[in-house]
């Protein structure tokens, strides 16, 4: 029997990379990329692939009311809360193969290494695949992890519709029936894990620029989402004088300019994005009566988000270009800072393979932001080329991914006991 202290050194890098490629064949696009939308046939087949791999290692498979799948390797003290390791299997419509999936396969590699080395550990280990992290089919995302962590209501989640009018709950029922047919054990309620670890691609350019294969993530930015509506008056584009126009586009432009001036007063960690914008009646020769757009506002400090939220609402009370403006918060997720004792575990493990491992704050959502509310949680990043993600050209180097998986394995071994 091999000691588990440096488990990562025993990890089979070739088998790990083969598993990454094997999973990528489910929902594969041509010439590259994947499409596994939450709870579609491809996403469900990816769940079954994970179950099959886990069972081949002597693990048990479980699922819960949100379709989250857990692959469990028993510990010598099965009554102890398990260490959770994992991420998600669903993707964007035109996606790369590593976003989410890498973290699940890396968790599987940890299970495989423990099995092949014949290592007994005190605490159970479970690899988890969370449902609908991306939110590409059903919005908002992170449905499985937010429900598991008590951050979102089950009924609110299952009542959402996709673009074709299909209820989340109906798609979920089909998934649950499939998992039941394949002999998984049902867990009706969430539980409190001992710890949750998530490995993910960075989805940013920092690690590549630093030429580092791994980064320790110290926390995740908080985010506020808003919907803005600006109401003017439709009229003829050629006959209406400038001074009497109530152009909703002009109103939206003035309001956005005021918002951006407020944002520019903050530090460089702030992220302000208008991702959707529409006009009505959407005619080339008609003054816009209605404008609508979204705002994505992110920062790692809650007080900054609160300050800007108050200022945004104050600005929305004014008229802009003679138009009335309304601002509605559609989502609010508080920032999280991962606990120091767990970051120390990751720092120690990462230092064996990557001296001077950098630390980053994640600007993107991950399931870990919700798990942090119920148990000690932390993340590792590995670089992706040019920071590109949510795109078929998403690319990571095998050598970097192997380092990340080895660091994850060492950290897991130190937590399993």
PENORFEN-V427108 format. One record per backbone hydrogen bond with DSSP energy under -0.5 kcal/mol. CO is the residue of the C=O (numbers start at 1). NH is the residue of the N-H. E is the energy in kcal/mol with one decimal. If there is no record, write none. Layout:
CO/NH/E
CO/NH/E
This chain:
4/7/-1.5
6/9/-1.3
7/10/-1.9
8/11/-1.1
11/13/-1.1
12/16/-2.4
13/17/-2.4
14/18/-2.4
15/19/-2.3
16/20/-1.8
17/21/-2.1
18/22/-2.6
19/23/-2.6
20/24/-1.5
21/25/-0.6
22/25/-1.1
23/26/-1.8
25/27/-0.8
25/28/-1.0
27/35/-2.3
33/29/-2.9
34/95/-2.4
36/91/-3.1
37/40/-2.4
40/44/-2.4
41/45/-2.2
42/46/-1.9
43/47/-1.6
44/48/-1.9
45/49/-2.2
46/50/-2.0
47/51/-2.2
48/52/-2.6
49/53/-2.3
50/54/-2.4
51/55/-2.6
52/56/-1.7
53/57/-0.5
54/57/-1.2
54/59/-2.2
55/58/-2.0
60/72/-3.1
61/185/-2.2
62/70/-2.5
63/187/-3.0
64/67/-2.0
68/64/-1.4
69/129/-2.2
70/62/-2.6
70/72/-0.6
71/127/-2.5
72/60/-2.1
72/74/-0.6
73/125/-2.2
77/80/-2.3
82/84/-0.5
82/194/-2.6
82/195/-0.8
83/126/-2.9
84/197/-2.2
85/128/-2.0
87/130/-3.0
92/95/-0.5
95/34/-2.1
98/102/-2.4
99/101/-1.4
100/103/-0.7
100/104/-1.3
101/105/-2.6
102/106/-2.5
103/107/-1.6
104/108/-2.2
105/109/-2.2
106/110/-1.7
107/111/-2.0
108/112/-2.7
109/113/-2.3
110/114/-2.3
111/115/-2.3
112/116/-3.0
113/117/-2.2
114/119/-2.2
115/118/-0.9
117/2/-1.5
121/76/-2.7
122/77/-2.6
124/83/-2.5
125/73/-3.2
126/85/-2.4
126/128/-0.5
127/71/-2.7
128/87/-1.4
128/130/-0.5
129/69/-1.8
130/89/-0.7
131/144/-2.7
132/142/-1.0
132/143/-1.8
142/146/-2.3
143/147/-2.1
144/148/-2.1
145/149/-2.0
146/151/-3.1
146/152/-1.1
147/150/-1.7
153/157/-1.9
154/158/-2.5
155/159/-1.1
157/160/-1.5
158/169/-2.5
160/168/-3.0
162/165/-2.0
166/162/-2.0
167/171/-2.1
168/172/-2.8
169/173/-2.2
170/174/-1.7
171/175/-1.8
172/176/-2.9
173/177/-2.3
174/178/-1.9
175/179/-2.4
176/180/-2.3
177/181/-2.4
178/182/-1.4
179/184/-2.0
180/183/-1.8
185/63/-2.2
186/188/-0.5
187/65/-0.6
191/193/-0.7
194/376/-0.7
195/84/-3.0
196/378/-1.8
197/86/-1.8
198/380/-2.1
200/382/-1.3
204/384/-0.6
205/209/-2.0
206/210/-1.9
207/211/-0.8
207/212/-2.2
208/211/-0.8
214/358/-0.6
215/381/-2.7
216/218/-0.6
216/360/-2.2
217/379/-0.8
218/338/-2.4
219/362/-2.9
220/336/-2.0
222/299/-1.7
223/333/-2.7
224/297/-2.6
225/330/-2.5
225/331/-1.3
226/295/-1.9
227/328/-2.5
228/293/-2.0
229/326/-2.6
230/232/-0.6
230/291/-2.3
231/324/-1.7
235/287/-2.9
236/240/-1.2
239/241/-0.6
241/244/-1.1
241/245/-0.5
242/245/-1.1
246/233/-2.9
246/248/-0.6
247/251/-2.4
248/252/-2.5
249/253/-2.6
250/254/-2.5
251/255/-2.3
252/256/-2.7
253/257/-2.3
254/258/-1.9
255/259/-2.4
256/260/-2.9
257/261/-1.9
258/262/-1.6
259/263/-2.3
260/264/-2.3
262/265/-1.0
263/266/-2.1
267/270/-1.6
271/298/-2.6
273/275/-0.7
273/296/-2.8
276/294/-1.8
278/292/-2.4
280/289/-2.0
280/290/-2.2
283/286/-1.4
285/237/-1.9
288/248/-2.6
289/232/-4.1
290/280/-2.3
291/230/-2.9
292/278/-2.7
293/228/-3.2
295/226/-2.2
295/297/-0.5
296/273/-2.1
297/224/-2.6
298/271/-2.3
299/222/-2.5
301/305/-1.6
302/306/-2.7
303/307/-2.3
304/308/-2.4
305/309/-2.4
306/310/-2.1
307/311/-1.9
308/312/-3.0
309/313/-2.1
310/314/-2.0
311/315/-2.4
312/316/-1.9
313/317/-0.7
314/317/-0.9
315/318/-1.4
320/323/-1.6
323/320/-2.2
324/231/-2.9
326/229/-2.1
328/227/-2.6
328/330/-0.5
331/225/-2.7
333/223/-2.6
336/220/-2.1
339/342/-0.5
339/343/-2.2
340/344/-2.5
341/345/-1.1
342/346/-1.9
343/347/-3.1
344/348/-2.5
345/349/-2.3
346/350/-3.1
347/351/-2.3
348/352/-0.7
349/352/-0.8
349/353/-0.5
350/353/-1.2
350/354/-2.7
354/357/-0.8
358/216/-2.4
360/218/-2.7
360/219/-0.7
362/221/-2.9
366/369/-1.7
367/370/-1.5
367/371/-1.8
368/372/-1.9
370/373/-1.9
371/374/-2.1
371/375/-1.8
376/196/-2.2
378/198/-1.7
379/217/-2.2
380/200/-2.2
381/215/-2.2
382/202/-2.5
384/387/-2.4
385/388/-2.1
391/394/-2.1
395/385/-2.7
397/401/-2.3
398/402/-2.5
399/403/-1.9
400/404/-2.4
401/405/-2.4
402/406/-2.4
403/407/-2.5
404/408/-2.4
405/409/-2.3
406/410/-2.4
407/411/-2.5
408/412/-2.8
409/413/-2.5
410/414/-1.9
411/415/-1.2
412/415/-0.5
412/416/-1.8
413/417/-1.1
416/123/-2.4
